[in-house]
Amino acid sequence: MNRVYVCSCFGITETQVKEHAAAGACTPRQIASASKAGTDCGSCVRRIQSLLGRGGCPRRELLDRGASALAELDVPEGAAPPALREAA
């Protein structure tokens, strides 16, 4: 198995970043919350940004259309975590 590490500090691979992105993490900060990647030396943040790219993020697509990020994700407004509420 070929592992390409994005974050050497915490041993986070490209595959893990992509899995977190598929689960809804759309920004390097959200990847950091999910995996700690980018929270130590910070040298991986640009690589994380490039892996996230522009698109493929359901919440970003909703915001680009002017919709609430929570509206189409079946998350009641009061039940969303604070970070998600702020993004909406």
C-alpha positions, 0 to 999 in steps of 0.5 A: 500500500502506497501512503502519501503523507500530507501531514508528517506531524500527525501522520495524516495521508492524502486518503484521510484528507480526501475521506474527511472532505467527502464527509463534509470538511470543506476547508483546511480548518475543518480538516484540522478539526477532524484530524489535527492536520495543519495544527502543528508546524502548518507546512501542510496547509497549502497541500490540504488546500490543493487537495480540497480544490474548488468544488465537490463540497456540498456545503460550498455548493449550497452557499455558492447558490445562495442557499443556507448550508444547513437547509439541504443537509437535513440538519435542524438549525439548532442541532448543528455544531457551532462551526456549522451554524457559523458557516451557514 
